[in-house]
Amino acid sequence: MAEYITEVNQDYSIDIPTEVRDRLTLEPGDKLIMRFDNAEEHLVVGKLPMDAIEKAREIDDALGREIPIKENRIR
């Protein structure tokens, strides 16, 4: 498994390594989902598939918040 290290900027943003951006084929406006394990020691980041306009609108209201995901729907 590949691992990448990035530093948190002064404004709390992070720069995504080029290798990660290319591997996930990220485009401006794409959404990322971050999942923490139960101990909150490990973080998994993935590109959220945007295969439906309805799903994209549903996600936009949840940006930056912790959200429970159940049955592929955001509540």
N, C-alpha and C positions, 0 to 999 in steps of 0.2 A: 504494500500500500504506500503510495506516495504521500509525503507530508511536506507542507509548505509553512514557512514562518513569515508572519507579517507584523508590522509594528502599528500600534494605535497612534494616529496623528493627534496634534494638539486640539483639533476640533472633534475628536472622538470618531473620526472616520477611519477607514482602513483602505489601503490600496491592495487590490486583488492582483496577485502575481500573474504575469502574462501567461504562464503555463496553465493556470487554473482557468483564466478567461478563455483561452483557446480550447481547452478540453471540454468545457461546458458550453462552448459556442455562445458566449454571452453577447448580447446586443444591448444598446441603450434602451432602458425601459423594462428590461427583464426583471423578474422578481426572484429573490433567493429565499429559501427557507432554511432556518437554523434550528437544529435539534440538539438538545443537551441530554446526556445520559442522566440517570437518577442521582448520581453523585455530583453532577454538574462539573465534572472534570474533563469531559470530552465533548467536543462540538463537531457536529456533522453539518456541512453546508451543501446544499444542492440547488440546482435551478428548478424552479417551480414550473411545471409544464403549463403553458397558456394555450390549450387547444380549443378553448371556447370563450367567447366574449363574455358570457354570463359569469364564468369563473373569474375572469380578470376583474370584473366590476366588484364581485364579492370579496376578492382579496384586497382591493384598494382601500377599503374601509378598515382593514386590520393591520396596515403597515406599522411596524415598530412595536406591536403589542404581542404579549403572550396569548396564544389562541389555542383552544382545544380543537383537535381535528378528529372528527368521528365520521365514519362512512364517507370519506372523501368530501366532506362538506365543512365549511368553517362556520362555527356558531358564535 
